[in-house]
Amino acid sequence: MNITTLIGIGASAFTAISMLPQLMKIIKEKKAEDISMWMLFVLFTGLALWIVYGIRKNDLILIVANSFSLILNAMIFCLALKYKSSNK
């Protein structure tokens, strides 16, 4: 494994887990008023395109990292819907 691959893995890992603190905060506080649904929509679109790009390039790192990010952000989206509607 070369240094470029290691950098790609590291960058993908950090990017993939970047929203984990936000998810944990929503779970802990049970509120999500400050979450922008438009931001999540744009992010979902970008992640989906990265996954398609990774598939077309046959790049497992891109596919796995962005799939993980998409799942994590889908969880944030679901909790945001739940807690935004329950807090009104």
DASULZI-V328047 format. One record per residue. SS is DSSP state (H for helix, E for strand, C for the rest). PHI is phi in radians with two decimals (none if undefined). PSI is psi in radians with two decimals (none if undefined). Layout:
ss:SS phi:PHI psi:PSI
ss:SS phi:PHI psi:PSI
This chain:
ss:C phi:none psi:2.24
ss:C phi:-1.61 psi:3.00
ss:H phi:-1.10 psi:-0.61
ss:H phi:-1.12 psi:-0.72
ss:H phi:-1.13 psi:-0.74
ss:H phi:-1.10 psi:-0.70
ss:H phi:-1.10 psi:-0.75
ss:H phi:-1.08 psi:-0.73
ss:H phi:-1.13 psi:-0.80
ss:H phi:-1.08 psi:-0.81
ss:H phi:-1.09 psi:-0.75
ss:H phi:-1.13 psi:-0.71
ss:H phi:-1.12 psi:-0.83
ss:H phi:-1.15 psi:-0.69
ss:H phi:-1.14 psi:-0.74
ss:H phi:-1.10 psi:-0.64
ss:C phi:-1.66 psi:0.08
ss:C phi:-1.05 psi:-0.54
ss:C phi:-1.62 psi:0.01
ss:H phi:-1.04 psi:-0.76
ss:H phi:-1.05 psi:-0.65
ss:H phi:-1.13 psi:-0.76
ss:H phi:-1.07 psi:-0.79
ss:H phi:-1.10 psi:-0.67
ss:H phi:-1.13 psi:-0.76
ss:H phi:-1.10 psi:-0.77
ss:H phi:-1.09 psi:-0.77
ss:H phi:-1.19 psi:-0.81
ss:H phi:-1.54 psi:-0.29
ss:C phi:0.95 psi:0.71
ss:C phi:-2.61 psi:2.62
ss:C phi:-2.57 psi:0.60
ss:C phi:-1.08 psi:-0.53
ss:C phi:-1.53 psi:0.03
ss:C phi:-1.45 psi:2.18
ss:C phi:-1.48 psi:2.06
ss:H phi:-1.19 psi:-0.58
ss:H phi:-1.14 psi:-0.69
ss:H phi:-1.07 psi:-0.75
ss:H phi:-1.13 psi:-0.69
ss:H phi:-1.06 psi:-0.81
ss:H phi:-1.11 psi:-0.73
ss:H phi:-1.10 psi:-0.78
ss:H phi:-0.99 psi:-0.79
ss:H phi:-1.07 psi:-0.81
ss:H phi:-1.09 psi:-0.76
ss:H phi:-1.12 psi:-0.74
ss:H phi:-1.07 psi:-0.72
ss:H phi:-1.14 psi:-0.67
ss:H phi:-1.10 psi:-0.67
ss:H phi:-1.13 psi:-0.81
ss:H phi:-1.07 psi:-0.75
ss:H phi:-1.06 psi:-0.79
ss:H phi:-1.07 psi:-0.69
ss:H phi:-1.13 psi:-0.80
ss:H phi:-1.14 psi:-0.56
ss:H phi:-1.58 psi:-0.06
ss:C phi:0.99 psi:0.82
ss:C phi:-1.95 psi:1.73
ss:H phi:-1.06 psi:-0.62
ss:H phi:-1.05 psi:-0.83
ss:H phi:-1.11 psi:-0.74
ss:H phi:-1.11 psi:-0.88
ss:H phi:-1.17 psi:-0.85
ss:H phi:-1.08 psi:-0.79
ss:H phi:-1.31 psi:-0.51
ss:H phi:-1.16 psi:-0.75
ss:H phi:-1.06 psi:-0.79
ss:H phi:-1.06 psi:-0.73
ss:H phi:-1.10 psi:-0.75
ss:H phi:-1.11 psi:-0.80
ss:H phi:-1.05 psi:-0.78
ss:H phi:-1.26 psi:-0.51
ss:H phi:-1.14 psi:-0.66
ss:H phi:-1.12 psi:-0.75
ss:H phi:-1.07 psi:-0.76
ss:H phi:-1.04 psi:-0.83
ss:H phi:-1.09 psi:-0.77
ss:H phi:-1.19 psi:-0.63
ss:H phi:-1.10 psi:-0.76
ss:H phi:-1.08 psi:-0.78
ss:H phi:-1.10 psi:-0.88
ss:H phi:-1.41 psi:-0.46
ss:H phi:-1.19 psi:-0.72
ss:H phi:-1.32 psi:-0.56
ss:H phi:-1.40 psi:-0.33
ss:C phi:-1.64 psi:0.00
ss:C phi:-1.56 psi:none
